[in-house]
Amino acid sequence: MAFTHLIVELHCLYGIDEQEQVNPVPPFCKNGVRKPGYHCLVENCEFSGHAPAPLEIAYSDELGEVDFDAWIGFGGDMDPDPYNTKLASELKESWKNLCKKKVNEAYDGYMRQHNLLED
């Protein structure tokens, strides 16, 4: 069986358009507004929004949540200047290959450091 992991950014939209004056904070909001988590998805929160997170590499905690300083995605200063579609495509492919390589290096390094490799 193959697994696919979908990476999305989850956003708390509570307070947009002054909703806080009309709607109370949901009782399942365990982290407070503007701090979304799995509870938003489980409860199908009306204030949760999401967006795709393409071309990103991240470290997630025990709950699968990513801190603001534990990810980076392709874009911004990584785009060619001046912008060129063909070069941008090549750079994204390079980013993908580098990210996969670094993930494998991190795993191998961890396994070696803790003597967990099988002989």
C-alpha positions in Angstrom: 0.0 0.0 0.0 1.4 3.4 -0.9 0.8 6.5 1.2 0.5 10.0 0.0 1.1 12.9 2.4 -0.7 16.1 1.6 0.9 19.3 2.9 -1.4 22.2 3.4 -1.2 25.4 5.4 -4.1 25.7 7.9 -5.3 29.1 8.8 -7.6 30.5 11.5 -9.9 33.0 10.0 -11.7 33.9 13.2 -12.1 37.7 13.4 -12.1 38.3 9.7 -14.8 40.9 8.9 -15.4 41.4 12.6 -16.9 37.9 13.1 -15.8 37.9 16.8 -18.6 40.4 17.4 -21.2 38.0 16.0 -19.8 34.5 16.7 -18.3 33.2 19.9 -14.9 31.4 19.9 -15.8 27.7 19.4 -15.5 25.6 22.6 -13.0 23.2 21.0 -10.6 26.0 20.2 -7.9 24.6 22.5 -5.0 26.9 21.5 -6.9 30.1 21.1 -7.7 32.0 17.9 -5.1 32.4 15.3 -3.5 29.1 16.4 -5.0 26.4 14.3 -4.4 22.7 14.8 -6.0 19.3 14.1 -8.9 20.2 16.4 -10.0 22.6 13.7 -10.1 19.9 11.1 -11.7 17.3 13.4 -14.5 19.7 14.3 -14.8 21.1 10.8 -14.5 24.6 12.2 -16.3 27.2 10.3 -13.3 29.6 10.8 -10.6 27.3 9.4 -9.2 27.9 6.0 -6.4 26.1 4.1 -4.1 26.6 1.2 -1.8 24.3 -0.7 1.8 24.4 0.5 3.8 23.3 -2.6 7.6 23.0 -2.8 8.1 23.1 0.9 10.4 21.3 3.3 9.6 21.3 7.0 10.2 19.7 10.4 7.0 18.9 12.2 6.5 18.2 15.9 4.9 15.2 17.6 1.4 16.3 16.4 2.5 16.9 12.9 2.3 20.7 13.4 5.1 22.9 12.0 6.4 25.9 13.9 6.8 29.2 12.1 10.6 28.8 11.9 10.7 25.1 10.9 9.9 25.3 7.2 10.9 26.9 4.0 9.3 26.9 0.6 10.4 27.7 -2.9 9.7 31.2 -3.9 10.4 34.9 -3.4 14.2 35.4 -3.5 14.6 31.9 -5.0 12.8 32.8 -8.2 14.9 34.0 -11.1 15.2 37.7 -11.7 14.1 38.6 -14.2 11.4 35.9 -14.1 11.8 33.2 -16.7 9.3 30.3 -16.8 11.7 27.8 -18.2 14.4 28.7 -15.7 11.9 28.8 -12.8 10.8 25.2 -13.7 14.4 24.1 -13.7 15.1 25.8 -10.4 12.0 24.1 -8.8 13.2 20.7 -10.0 16.7 21.5 -8.5 15.0 22.5 -5.2 12.9 19.3 -5.2 16.1 17.1 -5.7 18.0 19.0 -3.1 15.2 18.7 -0.5 14.9 14.9 -1.1 18.7 14.6 -0.8 18.7 16.5 2.5 15.9 14.5 4.0 17.7 11.3 3.2 21.0 12.7 4.5 19.2 13.7 7.8 17.8 10.1 8.2 21.2 8.5 7.4 23.0 10.9 9.7 20.6 10.2 12.6 20.8 6.4 12.1 24.6 6.5 12.1 24.9 8.9 15.0 22.8 6.6 17.2 24.1 3.3 15.9 20.8 2.2 14.6 21.9 1.0 11.2 21.5 -2.7 10.5 24.6 -4.5 9.4 
